[in-house]
Amino acid sequence: MATFGEVRTLVLTGIARDDAVAILVANAAINYAVAMASLTFEPPEMSEEVNVTLTGGDSRIVITSLTGAIATHLLDIIRIYNNTEALKLGFISYDVWDSIVPVLTSVRFWSIFGQTLLFKGTPTANKSLTISYTRYPALLTNADTPIPFSHHDQYIVATATGICWAVFEEADNASMWSQIASFLGDPSALGAKARAVIEGQRILLEKAIGQARGGN
């Protein structure tokens, strides 16, 4: 696993510059490339779990109040498990959250709105929950900090070098920037898909099946 400094050295070598401006551009390009690699390849290092407590009498947890990467770098929630009652919570899209009011004696469902996790039913006592999630990589600033996942150094170097080369050599070339945007388009689409998943939006196939069955 390469460090931020090692990757930066390779990028600066590739553009044959190591002045202060080149270093600033390389730093930004590498962080962008790391984010794109994370979205594209979904490395396992970007998956984590955190144990939280849902307080008795409460039905909400503010994500930013939690400890760890989930508070600042949450990408997607994979599942929430109720440890106290040994069951996996079902997800309900927020747009129908208030339309579904099951009578519950245990915490069985969850949804999300902004930075708030919502739960049904409301527990009478504290419940232990495990949240499994994926996260965005943290910003790299220290040369000794490792890239947060393995096996994708070449992609990161190539992407960051291409961005730097375009900045310094093709500042007025719209075609070059169009090619870079196209190259990075797939991970951007994956990011949009991640948002759709966590918001409970149906994919086209699900929508078609629903229409075939007489739904919307």
N, C-alpha and C positions, 0 to 999 in steps of 0.2 A: 504494500500500500504506500504510494508516494505521498510526500508532504506537499503542502501548498507551495513552499519555496522551490522544491524540486520541479514541480510542474511549471512554475513561473520561469525558471531558468530555461527549460525546454522551449517555452513560448517565445521568450526574448531572443533565444538563439535562432529560432525560426524566422523572426522578423528582422534579425541583425541589428537590433537596437537594445540599449540598456540604460538609456537616460531616464530622468525623473518622470517625464511625461509618458514614456513607453511603459514604465513600471505601473503607473496609475491606470493606464488603459488595460494592461495585462491583468492587473488585479480584478478589475471589473469584469473583463471578458472571462476569466477563469471561474469566477463565482457564477456567472450566467451559464457557462458550460456545465458546471457541476449541477445546477438546478435542472437543466435540460436533460442531463444524463439520468438524474434521479427520476424524472417523469417518464423518460423513455424506457428505461430498463427495469424500473421498480426493484432496486436492489434490496435484499432482505435486511440489510443494516438500517434501512429507513422504516422498518416495522418495529413497533414497541408496544408495551403494555403498561398500564398504570392502575393501581388499586385506589379507589376513592370511596368515600362514605356519603351515602344519601341520608341526610338527617331525618329522623322521624318527624312527621308532620309537614315535611317539605317535599316539593315535587320538581325542583329545579336545581341545577348545578351550573354555575358560571364557569366556563372553560378557562378563562384567564385567571381564575382564582386557584387553579390546580397547580401541582408541582411538576416540573419537567418540561420536555419539549412540546407536550400537548398544549400547554398554555400559550406558546408563542409561535410554533411552527406546524400546527395541525394541517394536514392535507385531507385525510379521509378517515372516517371511523369505520372499521371493519365489522366489529360486533361489540355488544355490551353484555356481560354475563353477571347475573345475580348470584353471587357466591353464597349469600345467606340462605336463599331458598333453592339453590342448585338448579337454575334454569336460565336459558338464553333469552334475552329480551327481543321482542319483535319490533321492527321499525315501522313507524307510521309517518307518511309524508306530512309536513307541517300544514299544507293547504287543506287537509281534511282532519287535522288533529282535533279540533273542537266539534267536529261532526260525529266522531266516534267516542262514545262515552260508555265503555263497558263497566259493569259493576265488578270490582276487583278486590280481593283480599290480599293480593301480593303485587309487587312491582313487576309488570310483565311487558310493558311497551315503552319505547322511547322515541323522541323526535328531536330536531334541532332547529333553532331560530337564532341567527346571528351568532353570538358567542354564548348562547344558553342551551343547555341540554334539558329537555322536558321529559317527565316520566309519568306513567300511569300504572297502577294506582298510587295514591299517596300513602306512604308507609306510616304505621303507627309507632314504629321503632326504627332505629338506625339500620340501614342495609349496606352490606359490603358489596361493591361492584368492581368488576375488572373491565377496563376499556381497552380494547385492542385497536390500534390505529396506525396509520402511516403519516410520516411527517416530511416537511421540506427540510433540506440541509441548512444548517446555520451558516451565517456569513463567515467566510474565511479571511482572516487578517494577519495572523501570525505565521511566519514562514515555517515554523516547526510543527504546525498543526497538520495532522494527516488528512488527506481527502477522506470524507466520511464513509466511503465504500470502496470495495476492491474490484479489480478486473475491467475497469472502464477508463483507465488513465489515457489510453491512446485517443479515445473519443473526445475526452476533455481537452487534451492538448491540441488536437486537430481543430476542434470547434473554436477554442480560444484563439489559436493562431490565425484562423480564417477571419475572425472578427477584427483582431488587431491589424492584420494586413489590409483589410478593407478600410479601416479607419485612417491609416496612414498613407495608403497608396491609391485608394479609390474613393476619396471623400466625395467627389462629384459624380460618381458613376452609379446611376440609379439601377442599372442592370445588375451590378454586383450585389447591391443591397437586396434586390429582389431575390437573387439566388440564395443568399444567406437566409432570408426570411422563409423561403420555400424549404430549405434544408432543416430549419428549426420548426417547421410547421407541424410535424407529427406530434412532438411532445406538447406543443401548445394545444393541439386537439385533444390529447390525452388529459390535459389539465381541465379542459372544458367538460370532458366526459366524467372526470372525478367529481366536479361540481354537480353535474346532473345526477350522479349516483347518490351523493350524500343528501341532495335535495329531494330525492325520491321521484325524479322525472323518469318516465318510461322511455326505453329505447324504442326505435322504430318497429322492431319485430314485436315487442310487447304490445305496442299500440295497434299494430295490424291484427294481432290475435284477438285483442279486445274488441276491435271493430267487427271482426268476423263473427264474434259471439254476440253481437248486438249491442256492445257497449260503445264508449267514446274513445 
